[in-house]
Amino acid sequence: MTISHKRPFQLYLREEQIETLRMLAGKRGVSMAELVRQSVDRFIVETPLEEEPLWELVGIGASGVGDLSKQHDAYLARLEEEDNQT
């Protein structure tokens, strides 16, 4: 068994999805989170990246700013301040 690091991820589900997950988790003797992880793993395996059209979006908005993904709020706030000054 491979031990891997897990990180929290918030997910909103419909009530019927939650109830079904709860029932399946109980029947299989695993947590609901484990069922979601297994489902994500299965989806990833069944969806080759080259066939997923969303991957075509990766990199189309290259800004040249190396830390944009981490500092996007600061950059947006700065742009808003500049707009308000003009």
Secondary structure, DSSP 4 states (H G I P E B T S, - for coil): --------------HHHHHHHHHHHHHHTS-HHHHHHHHHHHHHHHS-GGG-GGGGGTTTT--S-TTHHHHHHHHHHHHHHHHHH-
